[in-house]
Amino acid sequence: MTDFSVLHTASAVSLVILIISMFVVFIRLQRGPTLPDRIISLDVFSTLTIGIIAAYTVYTGNPVFLDASVIVAVITFLGTVAIARYLERRR
Amino acid sequence: MLLEWIASILLVSGSIFMLIAAVGIVRFPDALLRMHASTKAASFGTLLMLLGVSFFFAKLSIIWESFLIIAFIFLTKPIAAHMISRAAHRQGTPLWEQTEVDEFKERDGRGMEHE
């Protein structure tokens, strides 16, 4: 039982750290002076989402949630590339 | 017992790396410097956290799946960063005033101006 509580505490601590860093990134998303800054912060949002899913998988002990992070990784890349192409064409 | 300690240390250190990336995004003065924080530190934090997940479950299917995510992230993050930085340069995003080398501007005569 003590072995389980170590991982429980560690995953809860990493969830709290990731949510704090999400709020920190949100400052840049709200304040960012140009459009590429906002795209960068949205990209980091998706990476933080993958981290949150990984920590939540350990927190619940249910490996089904790890499938969602594959989808998030794929969709994020497509979205970032699409926004960058649009930004390049705009001028 | 040992595997769980390794998994918890990897999880917490990966999330600390992501917090460092978030602080760097807020603190750095320039879009391209912010991309330095977002790409490297956040990818390395994801690597550490997914290694922690695969140490926790220690099953072959979970290890394979987390290594799939790691490989995909490390293949696609540099491409996405390259495209964002090229779009930002073409659009004329202002640089930090202590930037010294801008080879695109020397070659093309256009690009970013110092703010």
Backbone of each chain as ProteinMPNN parsed JSONL, in Angstrom:
{"seq_chain_A": "MTDFSVLHTASAVSLVILIISMFVVFIRLQRGPTLPDRIISLDVFSTLTIGIIAAYTVYTGNPVFLDASVIVAVITFLGTVAIARYLERRR", "coords_chain_A": {"N_chain_A": [[0.83, -1.198, 0.0], [1.986, 1.182, 0.706], [3.744, 1.501, -1.373], [2.081, 2.098, -3.469], [1.106, 4.576, -2.671], [3.232, 6.298, -2.976], [3.488, 6.629, -5.78], [0.975, 7.65, -6.282], [1.06, 10.113, -4.919], [3.157, 11.297, -6.357], [2.123, 11.479, -8.971], [-0.032, 13.156, -8.505], [1.276, 15.48, -7.671], [2.679, 16.109, -10.025], [0.546, 16.594, -11.725], [-0.491, 18.93, -10.558], [1.667, 20.679, -10.954], [1.712, 20.766, -13.744], [-0.75, 21.952, -14.309], [-0.383, 24.458, -13.178], [1.657, 25.388, -14.87], [0.233, 25.512, -17.214], [-1.467, 27.655, -16.704], [0.492, 29.624, -16.598], [1.448, 29.642, -19.222], [-0.832, 30.561, -20.406], [-0.812, 33.248, -19.79], [1.028, 34.283, -21.642], [-0.344, 33.664, -23.951], [-2.501, 35.363, -23.774], [-1.278, 37.848, -23.722], [0.553, 38.033, -25.752], [2.41, 39.793, -28.205], [2.502, 39.477, -31.018], [1.166, 37.429, -33.723], [2.606, 34.905, -34.164], [3.601, 34.383, -31.555], [1.299, 33.649, -30.199], [0.649, 31.341, -31.559], [2.797, 29.724, -30.862], [2.344, 29.471, -28.105], [-0.049, 28.076, -28.129], [0.839, 25.702, -29.216], [2.476, 24.791, -27.175], [0.505, 24.404, -25.287], [-0.716, 22.066, -26.263], [1.327, 20.207, -25.92], [1.52, 20.253, -23.15], [-0.963, 19.189, -22.636], [-0.625, 16.542, -23.456], [1.207, 15.761, -21.506], [-0.416, 16.037, -19.222], [-2.313, 14.073, -19.691], [-0.672, 11.818, -19.537], [0.145, 11.924, -16.832], [-2.344, 11.637, -15.627], [-3.016, 9.11, -16.429], [-1.238, 7.566, -14.903], [-2.198, 8.326, -12.428], [-4.802, 7.293, -12.231], [-4.308, 4.665, -12.883], [-5.219, 3.4, -15.13], [-4.721, 2.244, -18.255], [-6.045, 3.027, -20.572], [-6.365, 5.682, -21.147], [-4.091, 6.491, -22.392], [-4.308, 6.217, -25.083], [-5.55, 8.488, -25.964], [-3.615, 10.439, -25.986], [-2.02, 9.864, -28.144], [-3.682, 10.602, -30.254], [-3.921, 13.32, -29.711], [-1.289, 14.157, -30.157], [-1.029, 13.717, -32.919], [-3.079, 15.351, -34.079], [-2.342, 17.877, -33.196], [0.059, 18.444, -34.554], [-0.844, 18.625, -37.194], [-2.585, 20.827, -36.983], [-0.837, 22.907, -36.2], [0.913, 23.081, -38.414], [-0.898, 23.778, -40.406], [-1.816, 26.302, -39.537], [0.581, 27.696, -39.656], [1.18, 27.626, -42.388], [-0.963, 29.105, -43.379], [-0.408, 31.556, -42.218], [1.897, 32.181, -43.494], [1.129, 32.503, -46.124], [-0.418, 34.757, -45.97], [0.42, 37.569, -45.675]], "CA_chain_A": [[0.0, 0.0, 0.0], [2.856, 2.365, 0.735], [4.303, 1.646, -2.706], [1.097, 2.766, -4.305], [0.901, 5.969, -2.291], [4.321, 7.095, -3.551], [3.132, 7.002, -7.151], [-0.219, 8.493, -6.204], [1.51, 11.458, -4.575], [3.981, 11.859, -7.431], [1.296, 11.865, -10.114], [-0.82, 14.328, -8.122], [2.171, 16.643, -7.694], [2.976, 16.5, -11.401], [-0.671, 17.204, -12.273], [-0.585, 20.31, -10.068], [2.703, 21.469, -11.635], [1.335, 20.971, -15.148], [-1.855, 22.91, -14.395], [0.221, 25.773, -12.93], [2.368, 25.836, -16.065], [-0.774, 25.867, -18.198], [-1.868, 29.039, -16.424], [1.61, 30.506, -16.95], [1.448, 29.782, -20.682], [-2.006, 31.345, -20.771], [-0.439, 34.666, -19.727], [1.621, 34.648, -22.927], [-1.397, 33.582, -24.971], [-3.357, 36.546, -23.679], [-0.541, 39.093, -23.822], [1.518, 37.989, -26.834], [2.234, 40.943, -29.088], [2.273, 39.111, -32.417], [0.438, 36.174, -33.932], [3.423, 33.71, -33.909], [3.67, 34.087, -30.12], [0.089, 32.919, -29.791], [0.726, 29.981, -32.119], [3.753, 28.979, -30.031], [1.754, 29.107, -26.816], [-1.032, 27.007, -28.354], [1.619, 24.481, -29.407], [2.883, 24.309, -25.842], [-0.717, 23.893, -24.666], [-0.955, 20.673, -26.655], [2.342, 19.382, -25.264], [1.1, 20.142, -21.75], [-2.114, 18.272, -22.588], [-0.083, 15.176, -23.496], [1.751, 15.5, -20.179], [-1.513, 15.873, -18.262], [-2.904, 12.75, -19.936], [0.251, 10.809, -18.999], [0.061, 11.937, -15.364], [-3.652, 11.129, -15.223], [-2.963, 7.653, -16.618], [-0.609, 6.987, -13.721], [-3.029, 8.642, -11.259], [-5.924, 6.366, -12.139], [-3.893, 3.294, -13.113], [-5.992, 2.853, -16.231], [-3.926, 2.599, -19.436], [-6.866, 3.37, -21.733], [-6.241, 7.113, -21.441], [-2.884, 6.771, -23.176], [-4.686, 6.285, -26.495], [-5.952, 9.854, -26.311], [-2.468, 11.309, -26.213], [-1.589, 9.637, -29.533], [-4.54, 11.425, -31.103], [-3.576, 14.729, -29.479], [-0.01, 14.422, -30.817], [-1.235, 13.788, -34.372], [-3.925, 16.484, -34.438], [-1.597, 19.097, -32.919], [1.012, 18.702, -35.632], [-1.581, 19.088, -38.373], [-3.089, 22.171, -36.733], [0.256, 23.878, -36.203], [1.393, 23.259, -39.777], [-1.926, 24.49, -41.165], [-1.817, 27.714, -39.147], [1.823, 28.312, -40.13], [1.046, 27.838, -43.828], [-1.898, 30.221, -43.564], [0.274, 32.793, -41.818], [2.917, 32.484, -44.491], [0.474, 32.945, -47.348], [-1.29, 35.901, -45.776], [1.207, 38.752, -46.048]], "C_chain_A": [[0.867, 1.251, 0.0], [3.484, 2.605, -0.637], [3.343, 2.398, -3.614], [0.979, 4.24, -3.947], [2.029, 6.864, -2.801], [3.949, 7.564, -4.949], [1.901, 7.904, -7.201], [0.184, 9.939, -5.912], [2.281, 12.094, -5.719], [3.129, 12.291, -8.615], [0.412, 13.064, -9.773], [0.023, 15.589, -8.149], [2.461, 17.08, -9.122], [1.741, 17.061, -12.097], [-0.787, 18.658, -11.84], [0.431, 21.204, -10.781], [2.295, 21.761, -13.078], [0.19, 21.973, -15.275], [-1.353, 24.32, -14.125], [0.927, 26.279, -14.186], [1.397, 26.14, -17.195], [-1.275, 27.298, -17.978], [-0.768, 30.015, -16.815], [1.674, 30.723, -18.454], [0.271, 30.636, -21.138], [-1.744, 32.842, -20.682], [0.125, 35.113, -21.073], [0.589, 34.602, -24.047], [-2.271, 34.821, -24.956], [-2.591, 37.811, -24.013], [0.249, 39.217, -25.12], [1.355, 39.055, -27.894], [1.95, 40.562, -30.539], [1.57, 37.771, -32.498], [1.312, 34.928, -33.74], [3.591, 33.373, -32.429], [2.462, 33.274, -29.67], [0.1, 31.503, -30.35], [1.675, 29.125, -31.291], [3.109, 28.559, -28.722], [0.662, 28.059, -26.994], [-0.337, 25.669, -28.574], [2.064, 23.901, -28.07], [1.678, 23.8, -25.06], [-0.931, 22.412, -24.985], [0.072, 19.743, -26.013], [2.009, 19.189, -23.781], [-0.091, 19.213, -21.615], [-1.648, 16.817, -22.628], [0.505, 14.804, -22.138], [0.675, 15.266, -19.142], [-2.165, 14.501, -18.44], [-2.009, 11.65, -19.375], [0.175, 10.751, -17.48], [-1.27, 11.369, -14.884], [-3.741, 9.621, -15.418], [-2.327, 6.975, -15.415], [-1.497, 7.182, -12.484], [-4.179, 7.655, -11.111], [-5.494, 4.913, -12.299], [-4.62, 2.605, -14.241], [-5.309, 3.212, -17.543], [-4.729, 2.972, -20.67], [-6.646, 4.825, -22.146], [-5.04, 7.426, -22.305], [-3.186, 6.817, -24.669], [-5.024, 7.708, -26.916], [-4.748, 10.713, -26.637], [-1.843, 11.072, -27.591], [-2.37, 10.549, -30.467], [-4.183, 12.896, -30.949], [-2.276, 15.078, -30.188], [-0.186, 14.56, -32.324], [-1.954, 15.071, -34.763], [-3.184, 17.809, -34.261], [-0.65, 19.46, -34.041], [0.29, 19.245, -36.865], [-2.078, 20.522, -38.188], [-2.003, 23.214, -36.799], [0.758, 24.151, -37.617], [0.387, 24.039, -40.61], [-1.929, 25.972, -40.828], [-0.568, 28.409, -39.665], [1.757, 28.566, -41.635], [0.129, 29.025, -44.133], [-1.216, 31.544, -43.261], [1.307, 33.193, -42.85], [2.298, 33.016, -45.776], [-0.144, 34.332, -47.203], [-0.65, 37.181, -46.278], [0.354, 39.947, -46.411]], "O_chain_A": [[0.526, 2.255, -0.626], [3.729, 3.747, -1.027], [3.753, 3.228, -4.425], [0.772, 5.073, -4.831], [1.816, 8.054, -3.034], [4.076, 8.745, -5.272], [1.796, 8.796, -8.043], [-0.285, 10.869, -6.568], [2.098, 13.273, -6.024], [3.373, 13.344, -9.203], [0.132, 13.895, -10.636], [-0.437, 16.643, -8.589], [2.489, 18.276, -9.412], [1.867, 17.918, -12.971], [-1.138, 19.523, -12.643], [0.118, 22.33, -11.165], [2.505, 22.867, -13.576], [0.149, 22.753, -16.226], [-1.817, 25.276, -14.746], [0.815, 27.455, -14.533], [1.712, 26.956, -18.061], [-1.482, 28.051, -18.93], [-1.051, 31.108, -17.305], [1.922, 31.836, -18.918], [0.365, 31.35, -22.137], [-2.364, 33.627, -21.4], [-0.238, 36.171, -21.589], [0.639, 35.403, -24.98], [-2.73, 35.278, -26.003], [-3.175, 38.762, -24.533], [0.581, 40.319, -25.555], [0.262, 39.213, -28.438], [1.216, 41.277, -31.221], [1.397, 37.073, -31.499], [0.812, 33.946, -33.191], [3.712, 32.199, -32.079], [2.58, 32.343, -28.873], [-0.379, 30.572, -29.703], [1.405, 27.95, -31.041], [3.295, 27.429, -28.27], [0.458, 27.232, -26.106], [-0.849, 24.624, -28.172], [2.034, 22.689, -27.86], [1.803, 22.873, -24.26], [-1.276, 21.614, -24.113], [-0.26, 18.628, -25.611], [2.193, 18.105, -23.228], [-0.23, 18.521, -20.606], [-2.195, 15.963, -21.93], [0.331, 13.68, -21.667], [0.819, 14.403, -18.276], [-2.525, 13.846, -17.462], [-2.497, 10.671, -18.811], [0.143, 9.667, -16.898], [-1.324, 10.697, -13.854], [-4.444, 8.931, -14.68], [-2.806, 5.939, -14.954], [-1.546, 6.321, -11.606], [-4.497, 7.227, -10.001], [-6.229, 4.011, -11.898], [-4.645, 1.377, -14.315], [-5.31, 4.383, -17.921], [-4.142, 3.213, -21.725], [-6.726, 5.167, -23.326], [-4.965, 8.505, -22.894], [-2.416, 7.388, -25.441], [-4.817, 8.094, -28.066], [-4.836, 11.616, -27.469], [-1.209, 11.969, -28.147], [-1.802, 11.186, -31.354], [-4.145, 13.637, -31.931], [-2.154, 16.161, -30.759], [0.436, 15.423, -32.943], [-1.511, 15.794, -35.655], [-3.356, 18.741, -35.046], [-0.554, 20.62, -34.44], [0.748, 20.196, -37.499], [-2.006, 21.334, -39.11], [-2.196, 24.284, -37.376], [1.001, 25.3, -37.984], [0.773, 24.87, -41.431], [-2.031, 26.812, -41.722], [-0.626, 29.57, -40.07], [2.224, 29.602, -42.109], [0.405, 29.834, -45.019], [-1.422, 32.534, -43.963], [1.569, 34.377, -43.063], [2.874, 33.878, -46.44], [-0.372, 35.014, -48.203], [-1.148, 37.801, -47.218], [0.886, 41.006, -46.743]]}, "seq_chain_B": "MLLEWIASILLVSGSIFMLIAAVGIVRFPDALLRMHASTKAASFGTLLMLLGVSFFFAKLSIIWESFLIIAFIFLTKPIAAHMISRAAHRQGTPLWEQTEVDEFKERDGRGMEHE", "coords_chain_B": {"N_chain_B": [[8.93, -1.987, -6.36], [11.353, -0.494, -6.659], [10.962, 0.176, -9.319], [8.699, 1.763, -9.118], [9.576, 3.949, -7.684], [11.413, 4.96, -9.544], [9.642, 5.585, -11.613], [8.056, 7.579, -10.383], [9.944, 9.582, -9.889], [10.702, 10.2, -12.51], [8.264, 11.176, -13.528], [7.801, 13.505, -11.97], [10.084, 15.027, -12.523], [9.839, 15.407, -15.269], [7.505, 16.974, -15.372], [8.471, 19.21, -14.09], [10.325, 20.083, -15.962], [8.524, 20.868, -17.946], [7.306, 22.991, -16.651], [9.457, 24.737, -16.534], [9.703, 25.256, -19.26], [7.315, 26.656, -19.67], [7.693, 28.935, -18.093], [9.868, 29.997, -19.452], [8.643, 30.672, -21.847], [7.077, 32.808, -21.067], [9.024, 34.595, -20.144], [11.044, 35.112, -22.065], [12.385, 37.394, -24.561], [11.53, 37.467, -27.254], [9.999, 36.221, -30.262], [11.277, 34.095, -31.592], [13.155, 33.302, -29.698], [11.425, 32.48, -27.727], [10.421, 30.262, -28.973], [12.603, 28.587, -28.793], [12.491, 27.858, -26.051], [9.984, 26.571, -25.988], [10.094, 24.41, -27.789], [12.35, 22.687, -27.178], [12.499, 22.223, -24.298], [9.874, 21.475, -23.641], [9.481, 19.195, -25.246], [11.403, 17.486, -24.173], [10.438, 17.221, -21.573], [8.044, 15.867, -22.103], [9.116, 13.478, -23.062], [10.349, 12.487, -20.715], [8.104, 12.169, -19.035], [6.586, 10.239, -20.408], [8.335, 8.114, -20.397], [8.261, 7.625, -17.661], [5.6, 6.728, -17.435], [5.785, 4.332, -18.892], [7.572, 2.943, -17.294], [5.979, 2.64, -15.074], [3.762, 0.991, -15.803], [5.004, -1.195, -17.097], [4.446, -3.07, -19.079], [4.378, -4.678, -22.27], [2.776, -3.668, -24.3], [2.063, -1.13, -23.425], [4.537, 0.066, -23.245], [5.314, 0.046, -25.912], [3.35, 1.718, -26.987], [3.843, 4.175, -25.684], [6.408, 4.682, -26.613], [5.811, 5.028, -29.257], [4.402, 7.454, -29.166], [6.474, 9.115, -28.26], [8.313, 8.94, -30.384], [6.796, 10.041, -32.438], [6.402, 12.651, -31.52], [9.05, 13.588, -31.405], [9.651, 13.467, -34.064], [7.882, 15.29, -35.281], [7.903, 17.752, -33.945], [10.273, 19.386, -34.57], [9.701, 19.964, -37.262], [7.319, 21.421, -37.136], [8.206, 23.593, -35.615], [10.082, 24.685, -37.332], [8.415, 25.515, -39.428], [6.789, 27.414, -38.172], [8.713, 29.304, -37.422], [9.72, 30.127, -39.873], [7.445, 31.274, -41.006], [7.085, 33.339, -39.18], [9.372, 34.849, -39.603], [9.063, 35.617, -42.293], [6.861, 37.164, -42.026], [7.767, 39.345, -40.733], [8.303, 39.696, -37.956], [9.158, 41.515, -35.047], [12.525, 41.644, -33.834], [14.648, 40.778, -31.015], [16.544, 43.414, -29.49], [19.247, 42.931, -29.192], [20.041, 41.095, -31.021], [22.368, 39.835, -33.346], [23.078, 38.543, -35.781], [21.473, 38.211, -38.824], [20.829, 36.422, -41.311], [19.049, 36.022, -43.379], [18.058, 38.551, -43.819], [20.324, 39.855, -44.707], [20.662, 38.535, -47.092], [18.268, 38.769, -48.581], [17.455, 41.336, -48.23], [15.15, 42.05, -46.998], [12.828, 41.524, -44.305], [12.983, 40.92, -40.816], [12.719, 43.775, -38.728], [14.604, 45.578, -36.323], [13.216, 46.242, -33.182]], "CA_chain_B": [[9.308, -0.901, -5.439], [12.33, 0.367, -7.325], [10.357, 0.689, -10.542], [7.747, 2.83, -8.817], [10.352, 5.16, -7.353], [11.943, 5.51, -10.8], [8.529, 6.179, -12.356], [7.612, 8.842, -9.788], [10.979, 10.602, -10.117], [10.615, 10.623, -13.917], [7.063, 11.992, -13.71], [7.929, 14.837, -11.361], [11.102, 15.814, -13.224], [9.272, 15.815, -16.557], [6.588, 18.105, -15.207], [9.277, 20.395, -13.768], [10.839, 20.584, -17.243], [7.453, 21.584, -18.643], [7.124, 24.279, -15.964], [10.561, 25.588, -16.994], [9.346, 25.7, -20.609], [6.257, 27.662, -19.583], [8.293, 30.166, -17.577], [10.669, 30.549, -20.532], [7.769, 31.298, -22.838], [6.657, 34.12, -20.588], [10.121, 35.508, -19.82], [11.966, 35.429, -23.143], [11.977, 38.679, -25.144], [11.416, 37.443, -28.703], [9.228, 35.056, -30.689], [12.168, 32.973, -31.915], [13.714, 32.816, -28.43], [10.359, 31.726, -27.055], [10.336, 28.959, -29.618], [13.681, 27.801, -28.188], [12.002, 27.248, -24.814], [8.812, 25.713, -26.164], [10.38, 23.179, -28.514], [13.272, 21.736, -26.541], [12.186, 21.83, -22.928], [8.596, 20.772, -23.563], [9.644, 17.847, -25.811], [12.143, 16.65, -23.224], [9.525, 16.914, -20.478], [7.139, 14.804, -22.556], [9.908, 12.238, -23.091], [10.529, 11.975, -19.348], [6.835, 11.71, -18.461], [6.141, 8.99, -21.027], [9.197, 7.064, -19.841], [7.703, 7.309, -16.356], [4.399, 5.905, -17.631], [6.143, 2.97, -19.3], [8.151, 2.278, -16.124], [4.912, 2.33, -14.115], [2.964, -0.17, -16.191], [5.955, -2.283, -17.366], [3.89, -4.057, -19.999], [4.97, -4.439, -23.584], [1.884, -2.857, -25.129], [2.132, 0.264, -22.967], [5.863, 0.582, -23.62], [5.267, 0.292, -27.345], [2.511, 2.879, -27.27], [4.499, 5.411, -25.261], [7.519, 4.955, -27.53], [5.205, 5.57, -30.482], [4.135, 8.884, -28.94], [7.763, 9.822, -28.175], [8.887, 9.028, -31.729], [6.016, 10.976, -33.233], [6.671, 14.023, -31.069], [10.404, 14.001, -31.796], [9.709, 13.681, -35.513], [7.07, 16.383, -35.79], [8.158, 19.049, -33.297], [11.171, 20.259, -35.333], [9.068, 20.432, -38.494], [6.366, 22.471, -36.765], [8.96, 24.772, -35.19], [10.659, 25.265, -38.541], [7.405, 26.223, -40.21], [6.363, 28.618, -37.446], [9.762, 30.331, -37.439], [9.802, 30.69, -41.217], [6.304, 32.172, -41.169], [7.305, 34.534, -38.361], [10.386, 35.681, -40.255], [8.507, 36.211, -43.508], [5.864, 38.159, -41.681], [8.422, 40.523, -40.202], [8.16, 39.817, -36.511], [10.295, 42.256, -34.494], [13.548, 40.874, -33.124], [15.264, 41.345, -29.823], [17.469, 44.441, -29.986], [20.638, 42.501, -29.12], [20.336, 40.094, -32.041], [23.453, 40.363, -34.175], [23.159, 37.941, -37.103], [20.217, 37.915, -39.505], [21.369, 36.156, -42.647], [17.999, 36.206, -44.372], [17.959, 39.968, -44.14], [21.486, 40.205, -45.518], [20.548, 37.975, -48.426], [17.108, 39.226, -49.324], [17.224, 42.751, -48.043], [13.906, 42.31, -46.27], [12.691, 40.619, -43.174], [12.64, 41.53, -39.543], [13.417, 44.967, -38.295], [14.767, 45.662, -34.876], [12.081, 46.986, -32.655]], "C_chain_B": [[10.273, 0.07, -6.116], [11.745, 0.994, -8.591], [9.404, 1.848, -10.247], [8.461, 4.109, -8.399], [10.904, 5.797, -8.618], [10.833, 6.217, -11.578], [8.109, 7.506, -11.743], [8.647, 9.945, -9.977], [10.916, 11.119, -11.554], [9.402, 11.515, -14.162], [7.271, 13.403, -13.177], [8.983, 15.67, -12.098], [10.622, 16.242, -14.613], [8.324, 16.98, -16.424], [7.343, 19.363, -14.812], [9.899, 20.97, -15.04], [9.765, 21.349, -18.002], [7.173, 22.93, -17.982], [8.226, 25.248, -16.377], [10.269, 26.114, -18.397], [8.295, 26.798, -20.564], [6.809, 28.989, -19.081], [9.152, 30.829, -18.651], [9.816, 31.212, -21.588], [7.312, 32.669, -22.365], [7.84, 35.082, -20.514], [10.964, 35.917, -21.014], [11.462, 36.6, -23.972], [11.51, 38.622, -26.59], [10.641, 36.197, -29.104], [10.138, 33.859, -30.96], [12.842, 32.433, -30.655], [12.675, 32.041, -27.637], [10.204, 30.344, -27.669], [11.439, 28.023, -29.133], [13.212, 27.112, -26.917], [10.923, 26.219, -25.103], [9.188, 24.387, -26.809], [11.213, 22.218, -27.676], [12.8, 21.272, -25.186], [10.875, 21.059, -22.855], [8.7, 19.365, -24.159], [10.377, 16.932, -24.841], [11.294, 16.29, -22.008], [8.538, 15.824, -20.856], [7.845, 13.46, -22.601], [10.036, 11.644, -21.701], [9.221, 11.446, -18.785], [6.377, 10.399, -19.094], [7.048, 7.825, -20.639], [8.719, 6.652, -18.454], [6.462, 6.432, -16.457], [4.78, 4.474, -18.002], [6.875, 2.232, -18.176], [7.068, 1.87, -15.134], [4.15, 1.076, -14.523], [3.826, -1.393, -16.428], [5.314, -3.44, -18.141], [4.333, -3.699, -21.405], [4.101, -3.529, -24.447], [1.97, -1.379, -24.735], [3.468, 0.881, -23.35], [5.898, 0.915, -25.109], [4.47, 1.556, -27.671], [3.195, 4.182, -26.854], [5.707, 5.72, -26.138], [7.017, 5.443, -28.886], [4.942, 7.06, -30.336], [5.44, 9.672, -28.923], [8.352, 10.001, -29.568], [8.116, 10.03, -32.573], [6.303, 12.415, -32.829], [8.047, 14.473, -31.534], [10.582, 14.058, -33.3], [9.008, 14.964, -35.927], [7.334, 17.724, -35.133], [9.133, 19.915, -34.075], [10.548, 20.785, -36.622], [8.108, 21.58, -38.192], [7.103, 23.74, -36.355], [9.594, 25.473, -36.38], [9.623, 26.065, -39.312], [6.932, 27.48, -39.499], [7.425, 29.707, -37.549], [9.9, 30.947, -38.829], [8.643, 31.654, -41.472], [6.507, 33.457, -40.38], [8.341, 35.441, -39.005], [9.84, 36.36, -41.498], [7.526, 37.323, -43.174], [6.489, 39.425, -41.103], [8.188, 40.75, -38.728], [9.363, 40.579, -35.94], [11.228, 41.379, -33.676], [13.917, 41.554, -31.819], [16.345, 42.321, -30.256], [18.928, 44.039, -29.889], [20.965, 41.382, -30.1], [21.355, 40.651, -33.032], [23.399, 39.827, -35.605], [21.752, 37.701, -37.634], [20.543, 37.677, -40.975], [20.308, 36.263, -43.734], [17.893, 37.66, -44.791], [19.143, 40.419, -44.977], [21.323, 39.699, -46.948], [19.425, 38.635, -49.221], [16.868, 40.72, -49.211], [15.901, 43.082, -47.387], [13.81, 41.335, -45.126], [12.43, 41.425, -41.912], [13.39, 42.843, -39.351], [13.552, 44.928, -36.786], [13.725, 46.602, -34.321], [12.516, 48.284, -31.978]], "O_chain_B": [[10.049, 1.28, -6.144], [11.986, 2.161, -8.899], [9.31, 2.797, -11.025], [8.016, 5.213, -8.714], [10.875, 7.018, -8.765], [11.038, 7.298, -12.131], [7.832, 8.462, -12.468], [8.291, 11.103, -10.2], [11.057, 12.317, -11.796], [9.485, 12.491, -14.908], [6.955, 14.382, -13.854], [8.806, 16.874, -12.281], [10.967, 17.328, -15.078], [8.325, 17.882, -17.262], [6.92, 20.468, -15.15], [9.996, 22.188, -15.191], [10.056, 22.365, -18.633], [6.842, 23.901, -18.663], [7.973, 26.44, -16.552], [10.548, 27.275, -18.697], [8.367, 27.762, -21.326], [6.437, 30.049, -19.584], [9.178, 32.055, -18.764], [10.224, 32.218, -22.169], [7.174, 33.591, -23.17], [7.679, 36.27, -20.794], [11.56, 36.993, -20.982], [10.252, 36.797, -24.087], [11.118, 39.659, -27.126], [10.627, 35.216, -28.361], [9.802, 32.732, -30.596], [13.076, 31.229, -30.552], [12.998, 31.067, -26.958], [9.894, 29.375, -26.975], [11.242, 26.81, -29.067], [13.489, 25.931, -26.71], [10.934, 25.125, -24.539], [8.662, 23.343, -26.424], [10.827, 21.065, -27.483], [12.704, 20.071, -24.936], [10.765, 20.095, -22.097], [8.081, 18.435, -23.643], [10.033, 15.76, -24.696], [11.409, 15.188, -21.471], [8.222, 14.956, -20.042], [7.274, 12.433, -22.236], [9.855, 10.44, -21.518], [9.204, 10.402, -18.133], [5.837, 9.536, -18.401], [6.596, 6.683, -20.56], [8.762, 5.472, -18.104], [6.285, 5.505, -15.666], [4.188, 3.518, -17.502], [6.804, 1.004, -18.112], [7.214, 0.87, -14.431], [3.914, 0.196, -13.696], [3.463, -2.499, -16.028], [5.597, -4.612, -17.896], [4.63, -2.539, -21.692], [4.611, -2.722, -25.224], [1.954, -0.494, -25.591], [3.543, 2.051, -23.728], [6.445, 1.942, -25.512], [4.867, 2.356, -28.519], [3.137, 5.175, -27.579], [6.007, 6.888, -26.385], [7.713, 6.182, -29.582], [5.214, 7.841, -31.248], [5.521, 10.76, -29.494], [8.836, 11.082, -29.905], [8.712, 10.786, -33.34], [6.432, 13.294, -33.681], [8.209, 15.599, -32.004], [11.558, 14.634, -33.781], [9.478, 15.66, -36.827], [7.012, 18.756, -35.722], [8.86, 21.104, -34.241], [10.824, 21.912, -37.034], [8.085, 22.584, -38.903], [6.679, 24.842, -36.702], [9.64, 26.702, -36.436], [9.91, 27.161, -39.794], [6.698, 28.503, -40.141], [7.105, 30.881, -37.738], [10.165, 32.142, -38.958], [8.825, 32.712, -42.073], [6.149, 34.539, -40.845], [8.21, 36.664, -38.962], [10.114, 37.535, -41.739], [7.374, 38.289, -43.922], [5.825, 40.456, -40.995], [7.907, 41.869, -38.299], [10.495, 40.296, -36.332], [10.795, 40.499, -32.931], [13.567, 42.704, -31.552], [17.002, 42.099, -31.273], [19.784, 44.727, -30.445], [22.039, 40.785, -30.027], [21.231, 41.783, -33.498], [23.648, 40.577, -36.549], [20.935, 37.062, -36.972], [20.535, 38.606, -41.783], [20.627, 36.562, -44.885], [17.667, 37.969, -45.961], [18.996, 41.268, -45.857], [21.777, 40.337, -47.898], [19.604, 39.011, -50.379], [16.146, 41.298, -50.024], [15.558, 44.253, -47.231], [14.629, 40.424, -45.001], [11.758, 42.457, -41.93], [14.541, 42.99, -39.762], [12.739, 44.336, -36.075], [13.399, 47.626, -34.921], [11.675, 49.031, -31.478]]}, "name": "protein", "num_of_chains": 2, "seq": "MTDFSVLHTASAVSLVILIISMFVVFIRLQRGPTLPDRIISLDVFSTLTIGIIAAYTVYTGNPVFLDASVIVAVITFLGTVAIARYLERRRMLLEWIASILLVSGSIFMLIAAVGIVRFPDALLRMHASTKAASFGTLLMLLGVSFFFAKLSIIWESFLIIAFIFLTKPIAAHMISRAAHRQGTPLWEQTEVDEFKERDGRGMEHE"}
